[in-house]
Amino acid sequence: MAFGSFRNDKDTNAMSEINVTPLVDVMLVLMIVFMVSMPVFTSSIKINLPTSSAKQPLDKGEIVRITVSPEGDYSIMDVPYTPEALS
């Protein structure tokens, strides 16, 4: 860390720059340590997961397709309907 120089000149300014190289080196070493150690930790943990009590999946039902053409014609499940029949 450099805060200035050893010269006694009155016109020298203090250096306020932070040297981030040691910080980057430490962070890279920590990242490598965690990347190597995490598979060891996760493979040794035994987890008892709960089981499902549902017997059958819920019925999704039938999909209803309603189509309106640019001319104003209506159809439900590809069966044409008039506007009077829909009301």
TITITOR-190330 format. One record per residue (C-alpha): z, y, x; residue in one letter. Coordinates in steps of 0.2 Angstrom, whole numbers, padded with zeros to 4 digits, always signed. Each point is the difference from the previous one (the first is absolute). Layout:
ZYXA
...
This chain:
+0000+0000+0000M
-0006+0016+0008A
+0009+0016-0006F
-0006+0011+0014G
-0002+0001+0019S
+0011+0002+0014F
-0008+0017+0005R
+0010+0016-0002N
-0014+0010-0007D
+0005+0010-0015K
-0018-0002-0008D
+0001-0019-0001T
+0002-0006-0018N
+0009-0016-0005A
-0011-0015-0004M
+0004-0005-0018S
-0012-0015-0001E
+0007-0017-0004I
-0005-0015+0010N
-0004-0013-0014V
-0006-0014+0012T
+0017-0008+0001P
+0002+0000-0019L
-0017-0008-0002V
+0004-0013+0013D
+0016-0005-0009V
-0008+0000-0017M
-0014-0012+0006L
+0013-0012+0008V
+0011+0000-0016L
-0016-0003-0010M
-0005-0015+0011I
+0018-0007-0001V
+0000+0001-0019F
-0017-0008-0001M
+0006-0015+0011V
+0017-0002-0008S
-0004+0002-0018M
-0009-0017-0002P
+0015-0009+0008V
+0012+0009-0012F
-0011-0003-0016T
-0003-0019+0003S
+0019-0004+0002S
+0006+0008-0016I
+0002-0012-0014K
-0003+0008-0018I
+0004-0009-0016N
-0012+0007-0013L
+0003-0001-0018P
-0010-0011-0011T
-0009+0006-0016S
+0007-0005-0017S
-0017+0003-0009A
-0007-0016-0007K
-0018+0006-0006Q
-0009+0016+0005P
-0002+0012-0015L
-0017-0001-0009D
-0011+0015+0004K
-0009+0000-0016G
-0018+0003-0004E
-0009+0015+0007I
-0008+0011-0014V
-0016+0009+0006R
-0005+0016-0010I
-0016+0007+0004T
-0007+0017-0006V
-0018+0003+0004S
-0008+0018+0004P
-0008-0001-0017E
+0017-0002-0008G
-0001-0018-0005D
+0016-0010+0001Y
+0003-0018+0004S
+0016-0011+0002I
-0002-0015+0010M
-0020+0002+0000D
+0001+0000-0019V
-0008+0017-0007P
+0010+0010-0013Y
-0004+0016-0009T
+0012+0015+0000P
+0004-0003-0019E
+0005-0018+0004A
+0012+0005+0013L
+0009+0013-0011S
